């Protein structure tokens, strides 16, 4: 080979090594995997259309996933970047070029099939690390890099159609590139920037960068920038939108401003809509009587969006809108209002509620002009907060609206809406089109009917399928309303057809530390155990001895006990461990030997009857008050049916055990999944750490620990810096184990956990559990914290 050829080969190899080292940040649509479930189920944001077709748009969820459709929302492919996406932009000149911003800036040149990180450049990266109970990813770069992780995320992107410039913001820094992101320059701002706007007409030589207090004007030729303060009454401003009107090309700008304290805590503020028609030189409030709700009081708005080339058509998302009943009772609405004349007049195009605005209380009405899937029957009449809006640039009649559970689209300016998150079947069941924003804990197959499959979900409860997972229906009949938020686990009785138990809790996201920061957390939520004797179609609470305030996260059945009089164990996160010896009819507390921290999360029963439980770390809340003190996690063993418990010395304290697994073929072999280091603020709250000298990292050994002597001694068998949620045994392949992590990867071991390989195609940031498919032994289910359930073949790299 010639010298030049050798040099080229070396460069190619170096490039491949570099990409391999940093591929944790690259998002690819999953290969060989199918999403199962009803679709939707969680909040989505920033719907962003291509300039070339209303069928092409992207959006993100609040659980790190991004979703791309090429057929108007019938089907989606999921794209996963570490920490998720916070901004998108399509290139107006090339339909195949898309940008996504998060902790890094990604670029696709093939319509979203593959992605390349362009800022920071991979060569500038010196370290990629994960930390905290979200396993947040941090990029560390070389000193000469313009990228600094301390700036925050890339929260605005703009592609200049005039000269191909690429602009983005990262916190209070404005970046620009003249060569598609190969090299960059930066200008510091006084405040974080939320929106960038330019066009090919009146702003052919200028770029507007909007912050809460100023409009910055950047000159594309001189690269000079100047600040233009917004009116004092408009500050702080947020949710900017802009575009040109179809008739005359005149620029219209919109923004929101919250001018009063919260109306109802966590839901709404009093909001003004501001507008400018003179390139931002002056601004005025929109005074339409419907928008201002002059009869009752200023509504709360959270987002405004307009069509880039029909800016007279705009939509504003309303989080709360008050009206009065004839008896002077205040009722609350939510939805979307639209204008077709640049804000002069507005009308409701999406309106729901009309009740007390209390979560979970069905005292309102649904949305009359919506053709919905499963969400309206499940949650219609409750308060459902809308999240975001996006408008097709060339046609203001085409808009996508998102809320807590679903994605909806109008093609006629809001007269009618069609859900685009789920696929309804003729029998009233639903299936996913790839847009799944749900947290799933387990996939549970009926031992008497392989076509009957259940999923335990956060927020949307229990769903099951009677056709092998092709389509799904929600089934919560009989579950108390205060419990129904989360189904953490399900167990079928292996000997009694149609009998199963489920663990329920009104508190979701357990065992995350954020859930227990309030000293009153143990009494603020309800939960418990339900039994079903008709296959999960109807449920009956079992509260005797356990109460209706039992936040149940796991339930286990002793299969050696007598049918009809089963012995059951339940992990009650706010109370401890409970046992029933009469099929769940009555329960007894079994905390003998368990220390002050009784936050039991998981239970495992070994084949020889030995019990193991995990206890999660939690704040101490001494004297019922917030403080810096916290309990470590713990692992316990019982050899007498829970009558007494012995703490096991797994690793140095503090530590965060999550799930424990016993080898069904060897009761002395136990696997423990642990989370790695978390912030003190993750447990006790940022307000407390700030008031007491600042946040600190709690060093913890994560990964997987294994015992081969029944729990007496333990050794680490997996990276201690990884956040492992669960280890599971594959009963169909001897020696095969799986684990899933919060580090954007799942793993397979074929030698009893001695070595691990990455499972191909799966790259979601926050993983839960892997379950071997008993019907298709070559496949697995992967449950996630925010991406539903994946089903496929676990090929390894």
C-alpha angles and dihedrals in degrees: 000000000000118000092248090053091050091051091051091049091050091050091050091049092049090050092051091049090050092050091047091051092052103032089112086083097049119096119216130172107255116260123214092008132114126200113229127193137066097298128240116033101147145058120286131189148189101027101198123190130212115242090230105055137009087221091069120073143131134216137173135223128220090248098069100266125121122203130207128192131188097181104054097272102312090114133014136195117211122230118193127202126173109272089005133259128301103177141021135193134182122209109244091208099047122036092201096060118089131165128206125190129203128120083334137022115252129193132199122194096181103059095275101310093116133012137207126198110235103171119072093020112233090242090063094055117102100170142008115199139173127213143158132041089295089049087232113202119233126192119210117197139190116280093252094054118110088217116095120177089211089070091071128226132338099260103170133034130182131179114205111227091197102061106357095254115160119217131185140160130222112188108305093347128096117207129193134183129190095194107052096275101312092118132012144201125198140205123195119231131200094241138020112280121230105179140027124198137180136145142192097253125040093009097040090130100029140067124203117215114190127208129170091268108025149029109227116206115208119195110220093206104043096027088224121142133202132185123233110192117226118233111284092238090055095055128138092036126182143170099043122191132177146174146138125274117247097229102050109006091242116157118245122190127191133190140166130229128189108216104176140042121273115299095206115008112264096001116069150002131194106267136194123200114222128195139186129195099176102069092278097301090123134015134200135186119251108244105188106143093231092052093048093039088220093182096062115006146300111299127226117250126186108179140019126192136173140183111270093224098027098042092160084076110074139157128209123199113225119205097182135007122178128216133164131240121221089264089056092252113148116235128185134225134189132193144085134309124198139200130199097186105056095274103313093116131014137191137189111260097166121027131166139152122047093173140089095299091236118147112249095011112119099206098121138060134261128243111289099203097046127103098206139179125216099324098073094055090044102044108006111131092033125100106272114181117219115228114194149342137218129186129204106250097228100039122039091194089072113078138155120212125189133196141169094300113012153030120234133186135199125199095181106054095274101309089119134012132204124200113237103184104079141033114231120214126210092251094059096262127120140217137196126261090195099280102112120157100169137120111229126188104183147000111220124193121204108242090216099045121033090195091060108086128166133198124202108217141185117236095000098054126209122357127179140185130211096192102062096275099309093120136004145210131199113241118187102133109148096015109124112253091237091057102040100091098085135023104194101181145358132202125191119210102244093211104037116067117232093006120126141148128218135198114226136187137173087212115077133196095043126190091033111116093228090072095064103044093103109081089221094055095112092061102031095075137052131215146138149146128306130191127206126196097181101061097277098305092115130021136205121199118235105205106148108127093358104061131214094278096069110125096209118197104165139020126189132189125215098225091196091065122096119277111250090024101054126174109231134181125204131195107219106191096203097040115025134244123344131191133202125192096180106062093280096302091122132016136205129201112243106187099131106140095012111121129225094295106076099169095130111183110168139026130197127184117205121218090254091055098258112145126219127186136182124218119200125222115259140170116275096223091198112207088004094292135117116260146151096262121101141172122246121235119259144195123219136190131204125192095179105060095275097307089123136008133213122204114234124220102227104152140331118306137280099050138149114228113185114172131008126203131191122207106246090212096049120030092196093062114084131173123205124195116208139183119233129229119334134186118262086233088060087068108030101023136257093263091061096045091047091052091049105050103290143294124307135189118250105217111224135169109238133176122069130324123196132199123194096182103061096276101310095114133016139198132193113247101170137046108295091213093063125098102227117186102185145354118211136187122233103220092194099057117050112234094010120133134169135205133185126205146191087237097088096263144081124209143209129206124195096183104060093276099308092120133013136207129196116254110238122243097013112107108146113142100227115045131181124179138341119218125191111236106241092198097048105030092189090062138065140200118231116201119201145192097247108351102075120227126328120204124194151094116309100227113171133221 
